[in-house]
Amino acid sequence: MFGYYLDLALRSLRRNKVLTGLMVLAIALGIGASMTTLTVLHVLSGNPIPGKSAQLYHVQIDPRDSFGYRPGMEPMDQVSWIDGMNLLHAQGAQQQALMTGGRVAIQPPRTTLDPFFEAARYTSAGFFPMFDVPFQYGRAWTAKDDQDRARLVVLSHVLNDKLFGGKNSVGKMLRLGGHDFLIIGVLGDWRPNPHFYDLNVQSYNEDEGVYMPLTTSQDAGFDHDGGTDCWGNGADGKDMTRNDHCAWLQFWVQLDTPAKATAYKQFLIRYSEEQKSLGRFQRPPNVRLRNVMQWLDYNQVVPSNVRLQTWLAFGLLLVCLVNTVGLMLAKFMRRQGELSVRRAMGASRRMLFTQLLVESGMVGLAGGIGGLLLALMGLWVVRHRPAEYASLAHLDPAMLLITFVLAIGASLLAGLLPAWRACHIAPASALKSQ
């Protein structure tokens, strides 16, 4: 029976090409605009480390003096060198990582390449197992390498392709900022978005090419590239490893259960109380533990204009649906004679209603195809915008499926009232008017 309804729908759509074209265009415009913005929102608000985001926590403590203190205010987003090292050496979590971002000057081994600067991540050994970082070649450094300030380096596969043509570079030397480093590993395909573990550098599309021990970076005199929050007197920010009045490092821990997260939060409170008794902290203990998604929400990583554009696009879709309802109503009411003849020949109202909804679904399918083309065009425009997330705007299989589900669902919704109205006209009165 569905095939029969499908044949009737195709014939009806071909008979009224202009009206059909207007309905398809209305659906396509609404779907194209809404799916463009929804895809961007989907990409920007996605989970950067699925399956583990609820177990990874960003640590916040408040070492500032009492000036400007208000109960309930948020602690600092970052930690100082002294506090970071204290927490790292306490080993209160299964995995933990202390880190910051920077840029290093690279002297390529190939003379055909000019020296250039590359984004770097200065971190501790726990970074790689905690964030499930894959390796293409070699391995990560160890906690002992951190302590020994070993001049070791791990490269991203993109930088390895650029410097060594994608070959295994483990065991080779690379000159960074005037110092020689031994390459011990090359990462696989790993590029989490948003850049959740350090939002001070860039929220999206950050591609770090160099990873080295945090202690080594400070021993070599490499500057960090990110936010620095200082307080009190003497906060000049010059010797960052000795200045306990500047917070500039990110500290992450892995806590596999809620009970462990609660216990670690109590540990942070005890640590704050201990530092206050030593005279370093002046404020009451003020700590926060936020997992990955909570941390992204707290920092409002998704740009507000993207959310606004999404609402506006769905507003446009609603306007298009209203217009489609009017067009379908006009189209179905013009077919009173045809529908009345079918009713007189024994077709039930349910059968006519189903027939008209099939026709509405066909309009939605055609509108979905048109909307997909418009969405692809819209995403191409987004990728050419000067925004840090621009290159991420691509339609994945899930959003492709949503495009057609939304288009067909919207057209069926738009066809409900016209179909119901057309099916409830008395056949006798409709036939007399013919």
N, C-alpha and C positions, 0 to 999 in steps of 0.2 A: 504493500500500500504506500510505503514511503516513496518508492520509486515513481509511483503515479503522481503523488503530490509534488515531487521534484520536477517531473515533466511539466505539470501545470504551472509551477512557479517560473520555470525558464521561459515558457511561452508567454506568460503574463509580463515578465520583465522585458522581453524583446518587443512586445506590442507597444509599450510605453517607454521608449528609450530615453526621452528627455527627462521624464519624471524619475525613472530609474537612475539616470546619471546624477540628478540632483541629490537623491537619497544617498547614493554611494559616496558622492563628494562630501556631503555633510558628515557622514560617519568617518570617512577617511581623514578629514581635517581634525576632528575631535580626537580620534585615535592617534594620529601622527603627533599632535602637540602633547597629548597626555603621556604617550609612551616615550617620547624624547626626554621629557623632564623626569618621568618615573624611573627610566633607566639610569639617568645620572644620579638620582637620589638613591637608587638601589646599589649602585657601585660605591658611592661615597659612604653609605651607612652600613656597609657589609661588615661581617665578622672577619677581622684580619687573620685570626688564628683559630679556625673552627675546631671544636672538640677539646680545646684546652683553655679557652679564654676565661672560663669561670674559675680556673685554678691559678691564674697568674695575677698577682696583685702589685699595684704601685704603692710604694711606701711614702707616707708624709709624716713628718714630725715638725715641731715648732721650737727652734733654738733661739728665737729673737729675744731682744730685751723687752722690758715692760712698756716702752714708749708706744702709744697708740693701741694698746691692748684692749680688746673688748671681748667679753665672754661669748662663745659660740662662733667666733670668726674662724675662717679657714686657716689651717697651717700652710706652710710654704710648700710649693710644688716640688722643690728639689732639696737636696741635702748637701752639706759641706763635705770637704774631704775628710775631716776628722770623724764626723758622724758616720759617713759612708763606710770608712774603713773599720770603725768600731762595729757597725752592724754586720759588715761582711765577715769579719773575723769571729763574730759571735756564732755564726753558722746556726741560726735559729730556724732555718727553713730547709726543705729538701734540696732546692736549687735557689741560687741567688746571683744577681748580677749588678755590679756598679759600673756606670758608664757615662760617657758624654760624646758629643760629636765634634768633628774638626775637619780641617782640610790640610792635606800634605802635598808638597811638591814632589813630583815623580820624575826621575831621570830614566827614561826608557832605555832598555838594553839594546834596542835597535836604533841605529843612527838615522834611520829614515823618519823617525818620530821625534818631534820637538818636545822638550820638557813641558809638563802641564800640571795643573792642580787637580786633585781628586778628593771627593768627599770620603771621610774616614770615620770609623767607629772605634773609640778607645774604650775597652771594656774588660771585664774579668772573665775567667775561664767558664763560669757557669752560664754565660750568655748562649752558647751554642746548644747544649743539651736542653736548657730550659725552654728555648723558643723553637725547638725541633728544627734546627737549621741543617739542611742537607749538604753533603759534600760530594763533589764530583771527583776530586783527587785529594789525597792526603787526609789530614786530621786537624783538630783544633789544638790549641796549647793547653797546658795543665795548670792547676793552682800553684804548683811549684815554679812553673815558668813565670807566673805573676810575681811571686815572691823574689825570684832571681832577676827580675826586670830583663828577661830574655828578649833579645832583638829578633823576634819572630813576627811573621805577618801572614794573614790569610787574605786571599784575593777573591773578589766576586768573579763569576764566570765571564761576565761582560768585560771586565778589565783584563782578565786572563786572555780572552780572545783578542783584545786590542794589543796587548804587549807581546804575547807569545803565540798568536795564531790559533788559540784553543788547545795547544798541546799541554801535556802534563808538565807544569813548571815547578813542581815540588822538588826542593833541594837546590834551587837556583837562588842567586842573590839579586836583590832589588834595592836600588838606592832611593831613599825617601828623605827629603829635607836635609841632605848632606850626610846621612847615615846609611850604612849597609844593613839590610835586613834579610834573614833567611825565610824563604817562602816554604811554609809547612802544609798549606792546604789551599784548595780552590773550591768555592761553594758551588752547589748545584743551582737549580732554578729556584730562587727564594727572593720574593719581593712583596712583602706584606703591605697591603693598603687598607686603611690608613696606616701611616708610619707611627703606630701606637706607642712604641717603647720610648720615643723621644719626639714630642710634639713641639719642642723648642726650635728645632731645625727647620722642618717642613712637614706639614700634615700628610701630604700626598705626593706620590711619584718621586720619592727620595730614593736614589740609587747609590748606595755606599759601595765603593770599590775596594776599600782597604779596611782591614780589621787588625788591631794590634792590642797587646796588653795595656791596660790603663796605666799601670806603673811605668811601663816602658815609655809611653808617650810623654809622661811628665819628666822622666829622666832625660829624654832626648830634647826637652824644651818645646814640644809642639803645643801650640795654642789651641784652645777649644773654641768651637763655633756654635754658640747657643746663648741662651739667657743666663744672666748672672744677677742674683739678688743679694745685695749687701745691706747691712744695718749697723748702727752704732758708730762709735768713733774708730778711726783707723781702718775702715773698710776700704782700702785702696784697690783691692782686687789684683795686686801685682803677683805676689807669691801665693798662688791659689792653694797649694798643698799645705801651707802653714797657717793661712788665714781662716780662723774658725768663725768669721763674721760674714762669710760669703757662701751662698748655696748655689751650686752650678752642676751638680751631678744627679742623675736619675738612678733610683734604686728599686729593683724589681725582685720579687720572691715568688716561688712556687709553693702553694699550699693546697694539697690534694683534697682536703675535706673541710667542711665548715667548722668542725671542731678545731682543726689545726689553725684555721684562720683566726678563730676566737682566741686561741692560746697565743698566737703570735702578736695579736693586737695587745694582749695583756703584757707581753714581753716588751713591746714598744713603750707602753705606759710606765713600766718599771724602769726602763732605760731613761726615759725623760725625767722621772723622779730622781734617779741616781745622778744625772747630769745637773739637775737643779740643786741637789745637795752639795755638789762640787763647785757650784757657783757659775757654771757655764750657761745653764738655762735659767731664765728668770720667770717665765710664764708657767702657769699650771700645765700639766701634761695635756697635750692636744695632738692627737694622732688620727690618721685616716688610713684605711686599707680599702682600695677600690680595685675591683677586677677590671679586665680589659674593657668590656663594654660600658661599665660604670664610669671608667676613666674617660672614655671617649665622649659619653653623654655629659659628664661634668665640664669638659673643655669645649663642648658645643662644636665638635669638629666639623660637622656638616654645615656648610655656609647657609646662613639664614635666607639668602636670596634664592638658593636652590629650592628650599621648602616652599617659599612664596611662589616661585614659578610653577611648582608642581600643583599647588592649589589653584592657581590661575588657569593652568592648562585643563584641569578637571572641570573648572567652571566653564571653559570653552566647550568641553565635551558635553556638559549638561545642556548648554544652549543649542549645540548641534542636535542633540537628542530631541529637544523640544521641536525644533524645525522638522526633524525626521518624522515625529509623530504627526505633525500637520500634513506633511506630504503623503504619508501612508494613509491617513484618514481620507484625504482627497482621492487617492488612488483606489482604495477599497470601496468607498461609497459610489464611485463611478461604475463599479462592477455589480451593482445591485441586481440587475437583470440576470446576469450569468449565475450569481450565487442563488437567486430565487429559483431559477430553473433547476439547479442541482438539488435545492431543498424540495421542490415539487416532485422530483424523481426519486426521492427517498433518502437523500443524504441528511444526516443528522447535523445539529449545530456543532457538536464536538468535531465531526469530520471537517466541516467548513473552517472551524477555528484552527484545527491542526494544519489544514492546507494553507491558510493565510500566515500562520507562524513559520511554516517551512519557507514561504516566500520571503518573510522578514529575515529569516536566518541566511538565505541566499544573498540578500542585500548586505547583511553584516559580514559575510565571508568576503564578498567583493570589496566592501569598505575596509576590511582588515588587511587585504592585500595592498590597497591603496595607502592605508595608514602605515603599513610596514615600510613602504617605499618612502613616504614622507618622514617617518621616524629615522630611517637610515640617513636621509638627507640632513635632518636636523642634528643627528649625532656627528655627522661629518663637519657641520658648521661649529659644533661645540668643540671638536678636537682641534680646530684652528683658532680657538680663542686663547688669549694670553692668560690662562689660569693654570695653576699647578696641577689640577686634576684633569685637565683637558684630554690628555692622551688616554685616560682610562675609560672614556665614553664609548663603550662598545656594547652591542646587543648580544647577550649570552642566550643559550638555549631556553633557559627558564623564562626570560623576558620575551623571547620569541613566541613561546606558548601563550603567555599572558596576553600578548597582542591580539591573537585570534580569539582567545576566550573572551576578552573584554569586548572586542568588536561584535562577535556573534551575540554575546549576552546583552550588550547595549541595544542591538537592533531588535532582539526578541522582546526586550523590555519596551522599546518604542512601539512595537507592533501589537502589544497586548490590548490597549484601548481601541485602536482602529479595528482590530480583528473582532473584538467583542461587540463593538457597535455594528459592524457589518453583519454579524451573525444573528443579531437580534431584531433585524428588520422583518416585518411580516411579509412572507413571499407573495401573498395575494396583492397587497398594495403596491409592491414593487413591480409585479408583472403588469398591473393595470396601467402604471405610469409609462410603460414602454411603448 
